[in-house]
Amino acid sequence: MATEIPSSHHDLLTNATVALSTHSSGGSIQTTAVWVLLDGGTLRMSLAKNRQKYRNLVRDPHATIFALDPQNPYRYLEIRATTTLEPDDDKAFVRKVFTAYGSDIDSMPDLLAEERVIVTFSPDRVIAQ
């Protein structure tokens, strides 16, 4: 069982919107489109503390990232992971994500006002097709 993200699929995590699935308190799955960043080979994302995804990850740190190649629906990447959360008090990481996606977070003061965390994904299983 692979736990490394193969370099052949890094492009699916670069400047692409991916699906994040977490477990809700009732046991159902919550899936949301998110931006992620391969940060020195480690998969991370920025998350506001006032979101349901945050509450789900605090309660249960298991999550799945799913990325589908828009040019080839038979090529995909699924990462089942255990997450850790750390504060992004100075907003340096969220700025890094927005810059990577070609967006200016300074033009969105509401986002900068939110308490944010850095979510780090430690892969438990990686499926790359």
TIRO-2110 file (N, C-alpha, C; in Angstrom, 1 decimal):
// TIRO-2110
0.9, -1.2, 0.0, N, 1, A
0.0, 0.0, 0.0, CA, 1, A
0.9, 1.2, 0.0, C, 1, A
0.8, 2.1, -1.0, N, 2, A
1.6, 3.3, -1.2, CA, 2, A
1.1, 4.4, -0.2, C, 2, A
2.1, 5.1, 0.3, N, 3, A
1.8, 6.2, 1.2, CA, 3, A
2.6, 7.5, 0.7, C, 3, A
3.2, 7.4, -0.4, N, 4, A
3.9, 8.5, -1.0, CA, 4, A
3.1, 9.0, -2.2, C, 4, A
3.1, 10.3, -2.4, N, 5, A
2.4, 10.9, -3.5, CA, 5, A
3.4, 10.8, -4.7, C, 5, A
3.1, 10.1, -5.7, N, 6, A
4.1, 9.9, -6.8, CA, 6, A
4.2, 11.2, -7.6, C, 6, A
5.5, 11.5, -8.0, N, 7, A
5.7, 12.7, -8.7, CA, 7, A
5.0, 12.8, -10.0, C, 7, A
4.6, 11.6, -10.6, N, 8, A
3.8, 11.6, -11.8, CA, 8, A
2.4, 12.2, -11.7, C, 8, A
2.0, 12.4, -10.4, N, 9, A
0.6, 13.0, -10.2, CA, 9, A
0.7, 14.3, -9.4, C, 9, A
1.9, 14.9, -9.2, N, 10, A
2.0, 16.2, -8.5, CA, 10, A
1.2, 17.3, -9.2, C, 10, A
1.1, 17.2, -10.6, N, 11, A
0.4, 18.2, -11.3, CA, 11, A
-1.1, 18.3, -10.9, C, 11, A
-1.6, 17.2, -10.4, N, 12, A
-3.1, 17.2, -10.1, CA, 12, A
-3.3, 18.0, -8.8, C, 12, A
-2.2, 18.3, -8.1, N, 13, A
-2.3, 19.0, -6.8, CA, 13, A
-1.7, 20.4, -6.9, C, 13, A
-1.4, 20.8, -8.1, N, 14, A
-0.7, 22.1, -8.4, CA, 14, A
-1.7, 23.1, -9.1, C, 14, A
-2.1, 24.1, -8.4, N, 15, A
-3.0, 25.1, -9.0, CA, 15, A
-4.3, 24.5, -9.4, C, 15, A
-4.8, 23.5, -8.7, N, 16, A
-6.0, 22.8, -9.1, CA, 16, A
-6.9, 22.8, -7.9, C, 16, A
-8.2, 22.8, -8.1, N, 17, A
-9.2, 22.6, -7.1, CA, 17, A
-9.4, 21.1, -6.9, C, 17, A
-9.3, 20.6, -5.7, N, 18, A
-9.5, 19.2, -5.4, CA, 18, A
-10.7, 19.0, -4.4, C, 18, A
-11.1, 17.8, -4.3, N, 19, A
-12.2, 17.5, -3.3, CA, 19, A
-11.6, 17.1, -2.0, C, 19, A
-12.1, 17.7, -0.9, N, 20, A
-11.7, 17.3, 0.4, CA, 20, A
-12.9, 16.6, 1.1, C, 20, A
-12.8, 15.4, 1.6, N, 21, A
-13.9, 14.7, 2.3, CA, 21, A
-13.5, 14.5, 3.7, C, 21, A
-14.4, 14.9, 4.6, N, 22, A
-14.2, 14.7, 6.1, CA, 22, A
-15.5, 14.1, 6.6, C, 22, A
-15.4, 13.6, 7.8, N, 23, A
-16.5, 13.0, 8.5, CA, 23, A
-17.3, 13.9, 9.4, C, 23, A
-18.6, 14.0, 9.1, N, 24, A
-19.4, 14.9, 10.0, CA, 24, A
-19.7, 14.2, 11.3, C, 24, A
-20.2, 15.0, 12.3, N, 25, A
-20.5, 14.4, 13.6, CA, 25, A
-21.6, 13.3, 13.5, C, 25, A
-22.5, 13.3, 12.5, N, 26, A
-23.5, 12.3, 12.3, CA, 26, A
-23.0, 11.1, 11.6, C, 26, A
-21.8, 11.1, 11.2, N, 27, A
-21.2, 10.0, 10.5, CA, 27, A
-21.3, 10.1, 8.9, C, 27, A
-21.9, 11.1, 8.4, N, 28, A
-22.0, 11.2, 7.0, CA, 28, A
-20.6, 11.9, 6.5, C, 28, A
-20.5, 11.8, 5.2, N, 29, A
-19.3, 12.4, 4.6, CA, 29, A
-19.6, 13.9, 4.1, C, 29, A
-18.7, 14.8, 4.4, N, 30, A
-18.9, 16.2, 3.9, CA, 30, A
-17.7, 16.3, 2.9, C, 30, A
-18.1, 16.7, 1.7, N, 31, A
-17.1, 16.9, 0.6, CA, 31, A
-17.2, 18.4, 0.1, C, 31, A
-16.0, 19.0, 0.0, N, 32, A
-15.9, 20.4, -0.3, CA, 32, A
-14.7, 20.6, -1.3, C, 32, A
-14.9, 21.5, -2.2, N, 33, A
-13.8, 21.9, -3.1, CA, 33, A
-12.8, 22.8, -2.4, C, 33, A
-11.5, 22.5, -2.5, N, 34, A
-10.5, 23.3, -1.7, CA, 34, A
-9.3, 23.4, -2.6, C, 34, A
-8.5, 24.4, -2.2, N, 35, A
-7.1, 24.6, -2.8, CA, 35, A
-6.1, 23.9, -1.8, C, 35, A
-5.2, 23.2, -2.4, N, 36, A
-4.1, 22.6, -1.6, CA, 36, A
-2.8, 23.1, -2.2, C, 36, A
-1.7, 22.8, -1.4, N, 37, A
-0.4, 23.2, -1.9, CA, 37, A
0.6, 22.1, -1.5, C, 37, A
1.4, 21.7, -2.5, N, 38, A
2.5, 20.8, -2.2, CA, 38, A
3.6, 21.7, -1.7, C, 38, A
3.9, 21.6, -0.4, N, 39, A
4.8, 22.5, 0.3, CA, 39, A
6.1, 21.7, 0.6, C, 39, A
7.1, 21.8, -0.2, N, 40, A
8.3, 21.0, 0.1, CA, 40, A
8.0, 19.5, 0.1, C, 40, A
7.1, 19.1, -0.8, N, 41, A
6.7, 17.7, -0.9, CA, 41, A
5.6, 17.2, 0.1, C, 41, A
5.2, 18.1, 1.0, N, 42, A
4.2, 17.8, 1.9, CA, 42, A
2.9, 18.5, 1.5, C, 42, A
1.8, 17.8, 1.5, N, 43, A
0.5, 18.3, 1.1, CA, 43, A
-0.1, 19.1, 2.3, C, 43, A
-0.5, 20.3, 2.0, N, 44, A
-1.1, 21.2, 3.0, CA, 44, A
-2.2, 22.0, 2.4, C, 44, A
-3.0, 22.6, 3.3, N, 45, A
-4.1, 23.5, 2.9, CA, 45, A
-4.3, 24.5, 4.0, C, 45, A
-4.9, 25.6, 3.7, N, 46, A
-5.3, 26.6, 4.7, CA, 46, A
-6.8, 26.5, 4.9, C, 46, A
-7.2, 26.6, 6.2, N, 47, A
-8.6, 26.4, 6.6, CA, 47, A
-9.0, 27.4, 7.6, C, 47, A
-10.1, 28.0, 7.5, N, 48, A
-10.7, 29.0, 8.5, CA, 48, A
-11.3, 28.2, 9.6, C, 48, A
-11.1, 28.6, 10.8, N, 49, A
-11.6, 27.9, 12.0, CA, 49, A
-13.1, 28.0, 12.1, C, 49, A
-13.8, 28.8, 11.4, N, 50, A
-15.2, 28.9, 11.5, CA, 50, A
-16.0, 28.0, 10.5, C, 50, A
-15.3, 27.1, 9.9, N, 51, A
-15.9, 26.3, 8.9, CA, 51, A
-16.2, 24.9, 9.4, C, 51, A
-17.2, 24.2, 8.9, N, 52, A
-17.5, 22.9, 9.3, CA, 52, A
-16.4, 21.9, 9.1, C, 52, A
-15.6, 22.1, 8.0, N, 53, A
-14.5, 21.2, 7.7, CA, 53, A
-13.5, 21.2, 8.9, C, 53, A
-13.3, 22.4, 9.5, N, 54, A
-12.4, 22.5, 10.6, CA, 54, A
-13.0, 21.7, 11.8, C, 54, A
-14.2, 21.9, 12.1, N, 55, A
-14.8, 21.2, 13.2, CA, 55, A
-14.8, 19.7, 13.0, C, 55, A
-15.0, 19.3, 11.8, N, 56, A
-14.9, 17.9, 11.5, CA, 56, A
-13.5, 17.3, 11.7, C, 56, A
-12.5, 18.1, 11.3, N, 57, A
-11.1, 17.6, 11.4, CA, 57, A
-10.6, 17.6, 12.9, C, 57, A
-11.1, 18.6, 13.7, N, 58, A
-10.8, 18.6, 15.1, CA, 58, A
-11.4, 17.4, 15.8, C, 58, A
-12.6, 17.0, 15.4, N, 59, A
-13.2, 15.8, 16.0, CA, 59, A
-12.6, 14.5, 15.5, C, 59, A
-12.4, 14.4, 14.2, N, 60, A
-11.8, 13.2, 13.5, CA, 60, A
-10.8, 13.7, 12.5, C, 60, A
-9.5, 13.4, 12.7, N, 61, A
-8.5, 13.9, 11.8, CA, 61, A
-8.3, 13.2, 10.5, C, 61, A
-9.2, 12.3, 10.2, N, 62, A
-9.1, 11.5, 9.0, CA, 62, A
-9.8, 12.2, 7.9, C, 62, A
-9.1, 12.3, 6.7, N, 63, A
-9.7, 13.0, 5.5, CA, 63, A
-9.2, 12.3, 4.3, C, 63, A
-9.9, 12.6, 3.2, N, 64, A
-9.5, 12.2, 1.9, CA, 64, A
-9.5, 13.3, 0.9, C, 64, A
-8.4, 13.4, 0.1, N, 65, A
-8.3, 14.3, -1.0, CA, 65, A
-8.4, 13.5, -2.2, C, 65, A
-9.2, 14.1, -3.2, N, 66, A
-9.4, 13.4, -4.4, CA, 66, A
-9.2, 14.4, -5.6, C, 66, A
-8.3, 14.1, -6.5, N, 67, A
-8.0, 15.0, -7.6, CA, 67, A
-8.2, 14.2, -8.9, C, 67, A
-9.0, 14.8, -9.8, N, 68, A
-9.3, 14.1, -11.1, CA, 68, A
-8.6, 14.9, -12.2, C, 68, A
-7.9, 14.3, -13.1, N, 69, A
-7.3, 15.0, -14.2, CA, 69, A
-8.4, 15.4, -15.2, C, 69, A
-8.6, 16.7, -15.4, N, 70, A
-9.7, 17.2, -16.3, CA, 70, A
-9.5, 16.8, -17.7, C, 70, A
-8.3, 16.4, -18.1, N, 71, A
-8.1, 16.0, -19.5, CA, 71, A
-8.2, 14.5, -19.7, C, 71, A
-8.2, 13.7, -18.6, N, 72, A
-8.3, 12.3, -18.7, CA, 72, A
-9.0, 11.7, -17.5, C, 72, A
-10.3, 11.4, -17.6, N, 73, A
-11.0, 11.0, -16.4, CA, 73, A
-10.6, 9.6, -15.8, C, 73, A
-9.7, 8.9, -16.5, N, 74, A
-9.1, 7.7, -16.0, CA, 74, A
-7.9, 7.9, -15.2, C, 74, A
-7.4, 9.1, -15.1, N, 75, A
-6.2, 9.5, -14.3, CA, 75, A
-6.7, 10.3, -13.1, C, 75, A
-6.4, 9.8, -11.9, N, 76, A
-6.8, 10.4, -10.7, CA, 76, A
-5.8, 10.1, -9.6, C, 76, A
-6.0, 10.9, -8.5, N, 77, A
-5.2, 10.7, -7.3, CA, 77, A
-6.1, 10.7, -6.1, C, 77, A
-6.0, 9.7, -5.3, N, 78, A
-6.8, 9.7, -4.0, CA, 78, A
-5.8, 9.5, -2.9, C, 78, A
-5.9, 10.4, -1.9, N, 79, A
-5.0, 10.4, -0.8, CA, 79, A
-5.9, 10.3, 0.5, C, 79, A
-5.8, 9.2, 1.2, N, 80, A
-6.4, 9.0, 2.4, CA, 80, A
-5.4, 9.3, 3.5, C, 80, A
-5.7, 10.3, 4.4, N, 81, A
-4.7, 10.8, 5.3, CA, 81, A
-5.2, 11.1, 6.7, C, 81, A
-4.2, 11.2, 7.6, N, 82, A
-4.5, 11.7, 8.9, CA, 82, A
-3.9, 13.1, 8.9, C, 82, A
-4.7, 14.0, 9.4, N, 83, A
-4.3, 15.4, 9.4, CA, 83, A
-3.9, 15.9, 10.7, C, 83, A
-3.1, 17.0, 10.7, N, 84, A
-2.7, 17.7, 11.9, CA, 84, A
-3.0, 19.2, 11.6, C, 84, A
-3.3, 19.9, 12.6, N, 85, A
-3.7, 21.3, 12.5, CA, 85, A
-2.7, 22.2, 13.3, C, 85, A
-2.3, 23.3, 12.7, N, 86, A
-1.4, 24.2, 13.4, CA, 86, A
-1.9, 25.6, 13.1, C, 86, A
-1.7, 26.6, 14.0, N, 87, A
-2.2, 27.9, 13.8, CA, 87, A
-1.4, 28.6, 12.6, C, 87, A
-2.1, 29.5, 11.9, N, 88, A
-1.5, 30.3, 10.9, CA, 88, A
-1.8, 31.8, 11.3, C, 88, A
-1.3, 32.1, 12.5, N, 89, A
-1.6, 33.4, 13.1, CA, 89, A
-1.2, 34.6, 12.2, C, 89, A
0.0, 34.5, 11.6, N, 90, A
0.5, 35.6, 10.8, CA, 90, A
0.0, 35.6, 9.4, C, 90, A
-0.8, 34.6, 9.1, N, 91, A
-1.4, 34.4, 7.7, CA, 91, A
-0.4, 34.2, 6.6, C, 91, A
0.8, 33.8, 7.0, N, 92, A
1.9, 33.6, 6.0, CA, 92, A
1.5, 32.4, 5.1, C, 92, A
1.0, 31.3, 5.6, N, 93, A
0.7, 30.2, 4.8, CA, 93, A
-0.5, 30.5, 3.8, C, 93, A
-1.6, 31.1, 4.3, N, 94, A
-2.7, 31.3, 3.5, CA, 94, A
-2.3, 32.3, 2.3, C, 94, A
-1.4, 33.2, 2.6, N, 95, A
-0.9, 34.1, 1.6, CA, 95, A
-0.1, 33.3, 0.5, C, 95, A
0.7, 32.3, 1.0, N, 96, A
1.4, 31.4, 0.1, CA, 96, A
0.5, 30.6, -0.8, C, 96, A
-0.6, 30.1, -0.3, N, 97, A
-1.6, 29.4, -1.1, CA, 97, A
-2.2, 30.3, -2.1, C, 97, A
-2.7, 31.5, -1.7, N, 98, A
-3.3, 32.4, -2.6, CA, 98, A
-2.4, 32.8, -3.7, C, 98, A
-1.1, 33.1, -3.4, N, 99, A
-0.2, 33.5, -4.4, CA, 99, A
0.0, 32.3, -5.4, C, 99, A
0.1, 31.1, -4.9, N, 100, A
0.3, 29.9, -5.8, CA, 100, A
-0.9, 29.8, -6.8, C, 100, A
-2.1, 30.2, -6.4, N, 101, A
-3.3, 30.1, -7.2, CA, 101, A
-3.5, 31.4, -8.0, C, 101, A
-2.6, 32.4, -7.9, N, 102, A
-2.7, 33.6, -8.7, CA, 102, A
-3.8, 34.5, -8.2, C, 102, A
-4.1, 34.5, -6.9, N, 103, A
-5.1, 35.3, -6.3, CA, 103, A
-4.4, 36.3, -5.2, C, 103, A
-5.1, 37.4, -5.0, N, 104, A
-4.6, 38.4, -4.1, CA, 104, A
-5.5, 38.4, -2.8, C, 104, A
-5.0, 37.8, -1.8, N, 105, A
-5.8, 37.7, -0.5, CA, 105, A
-6.0, 39.1, 0.1, C, 105, A
-5.1, 40.0, -0.2, N, 106, A
-5.2, 41.4, 0.4, CA, 106, A
-6.5, 42.1, -0.1, C, 106, A
-7.0, 41.6, -1.3, N, 107, A
-8.2, 42.2, -1.8, CA, 107, A
-9.5, 41.5, -1.1, C, 107, A
-9.2, 40.6, -0.2, N, 108, A
-10.3, 39.9, 0.5, CA, 108, A
-10.2, 40.1, 2.0, C, 108, A
-10.4, 41.3, 2.5, N, 109, A
-10.2, 41.5, 4.0, CA, 109, A
-10.9, 40.6, 4.9, C, 109, A
-12.1, 40.1, 4.5, N, 110, A
-12.9, 39.1, 5.3, CA, 110, A
-12.1, 37.9, 5.5, C, 110, A
-11.4, 37.4, 4.5, N, 111, A
-10.6, 36.1, 4.6, CA, 111, A
-9.4, 36.4, 5.6, C, 111, A
-8.8, 37.5, 5.4, N, 112, A
-7.7, 37.8, 6.3, CA, 112, A
-8.1, 38.0, 7.8, C, 112, A
-9.3, 38.4, 8.0, N, 113, A
-9.8, 38.6, 9.4, CA, 113, A
-10.1, 37.3, 10.1, C, 113, A
-10.3, 36.2, 9.3, N, 114, A
-10.6, 34.9, 9.9, CA, 114, A
-9.4, 34.3, 10.6, C, 114, A
-9.7, 33.6, 11.7, N, 115, A
-8.7, 32.7, 12.3, CA, 115, A
-8.4, 31.6, 11.4, C, 115, A
-7.2, 31.3, 11.1, N, 116, A
-6.9, 30.2, 10.1, CA, 116, A
-5.9, 29.2, 10.7, C, 116, A
-5.9, 28.0, 10.2, N, 117, A
-5.0, 27.0, 10.5, CA, 117, A
-4.4, 26.4, 9.3, C, 117, A
-3.2, 25.8, 9.4, N, 118, A
-2.6, 25.0, 8.4, CA, 118, A
-2.9, 23.6, 8.6, C, 118, A
-3.5, 22.9, 7.6, N, 119, A
-3.8, 21.5, 7.7, CA, 119, A
-2.7, 20.8, 6.9, C, 119, A
-2.1, 19.8, 7.6, N, 120, A
-1.0, 19.0, 7.0, CA, 120, A
-1.6, 17.6, 6.9, C, 120, A
-1.5, 17.1, 5.7, N, 121, A
-1.9, 15.7, 5.4, CA, 121, A
-0.8, 14.7, 5.4, C, 121, A
-0.9, 13.7, 6.3, N, 122, A
0.1, 12.6, 6.4, CA, 122, A
-0.6, 11.4, 5.7, C, 122, A
-0.2, 11.1, 4.5, N, 123, A
-0.9, 10.0, 3.8, CA, 123, A
-0.8, 8.6, 4.5, C, 123, A
-2.0, 8.0, 4.6, N, 124, A
-2.1, 6.6, 5.1, CA, 124, A
-2.2, 5.7, 3.9, C, 124, A
-2.7, 6.2, 2.8, N, 125, A
-2.9, 5.4, 1.6, CA, 125, A
-3.0, 6.3, 0.4, C, 125, A
-2.3, 6.0, -0.6, N, 126, A
-2.3, 6.8, -1.8, CA, 126, A
-2.6, 5.9, -3.0, C, 126, A
-3.6, 6.3, -3.8, N, 127, A
-4.0, 5.5, -5.0, CA, 127, A
-3.8, 6.5, -6.1, C, 127, A
-2.9, 6.1, -7.0, N, 128, A
-2.7, 7.0, -8.2, CA, 128, A
-2.9, 6.1, -9.5, C, 128, A
-3.9, 6.5, -10.3, N, 129, A
-4.2, 5.8, -11.5, CA, 129, A
-3.9, 6.7, -12.7, C, 129, A
END
